[in-house]
Amino acid sequence: MIFTIVVHSAPYQSGSAATALRFTRAALDAGHRIHRVFFYREGVHNASALASPPRDERSLPAEWQAVAQEYDLDLVVCIAAAVRRGVLNQEEARRYEKPAANLAEGFELSGLGQLVEASIQSDRVVTFGGGR
Amino acid sequence: MSKSVLVICRSAPYRSSAARDALDMALSCAVFELPVSLLLLDDAVLQLLPGQQSGAIGEKSVNAMLGALPMYDIDRIYTSLASLAAHGLEAESLDPSPEVLDADELKQLIDGHEVVLTL
């Protein structure tokens, strides 16, 4: 089955982002395909290259990067949600004249159209987080 | 391939970015010419109250955004009997006026859409 995963929560906001990651791994391990992981709303903070948890704690951005590399996953961050919240790639940092970019490698900024396209292509769209 | 999409929002208009984000999702679906419906449950039914003067708290009003939905052919807006009752509201006093569903009809609505996006 082809899944699209939508993540609405930031790493420490709730358990939802970590649950989304475990679901993604479990689906892949079971032989399913993930068409795309789409990070929206507070979920954009999963894509911060500057998150620096203590070494003995998990780092969700690093874990997303690892699973994406392992399975060649498409990690897309909603550009409007990300720029509002201060998650910028080099191009957006230049556009908004900000001193730094912080979008982690392996993630890509793009529009909500990527969520719609993924919904069309996938058998199931599963949303994690939100409710606020 | 065209799929029907249901966007479900449960948040009051200025509690978070949910109201705006739900509408942005619905509009994006409409741009792809997917038939899209909006289900406003619980506090989200408050998004439909007319005459919101949200400028006083530095927020953009959701009235204008909701008012623009018909231009994108999004005219199916639903709520539940329970959501209206919880807030003592009548559908006729809301703008746009939603279609009101009971619990069984809610199940049918959700079941009747191929993609369900929640916030």
Contacts between the chains, C-beta under 8 A, distances in Angstrom:
chain1	res1	chain2	res2	distance
A	6	B	117	7.1
A	8	B	119	6.6
A	40	B	21	6.9
A	41	B	16	8.0
A	41	B	17	6.3
A	41	B	18	7.6
A	41	B	21	5.6
A	41	B	119	7.3
A	80	B	24	7.2
A	81	B	17	7.8
A	81	B	21	7.3
A	84	B	17	8.0
A	111	B	28	7.4
A	112	B	24	6.0
A	112	B	25	6.2
A	112	B	28	3.9
A	113	B	28	5.8
A	113	B	31	7.0
A	113	B	32	7.0
A	115	B	25	7.0
A	115	B	28	6.9
A	115	B	117	7.7
A	116	B	5	7.9
A	116	B	28	5.1
A	116	B	29	5.4
A	116	B	31	7.6
A	116	B	32	4.7
A	116	B	34	6.8
A	117	B	32	7.4
A	119	B	3	6.6
A	119	B	5	6.7
A	119	B	29	7.8
A	119	B	34	8.0
A	119	B	115	4.6
A	119	B	117	7.4
A	120	B	1	5.9
A	120	B	2	7.8
A	120	B	3	5.8
A	120	B	32	7.3
A	120	B	34	7.5
A	125	B	115	5.5
A	125	B	116	7.4
A	125	B	117	6.7
A	127	B	117	6.5
A	127	B	118	5.0
A	127	B	119	7.9
A	130	B	18	7.3
A	130	B	118	5.9
A	130	B	119	4.5
A	131	B	10	6.5
A	131	B	11	7.9
A	131	B	119	7.6
A	132	B	11	6.0
A	132	B	15	6.7
A	132	B	16	4.8
A	132	B	18	6.3
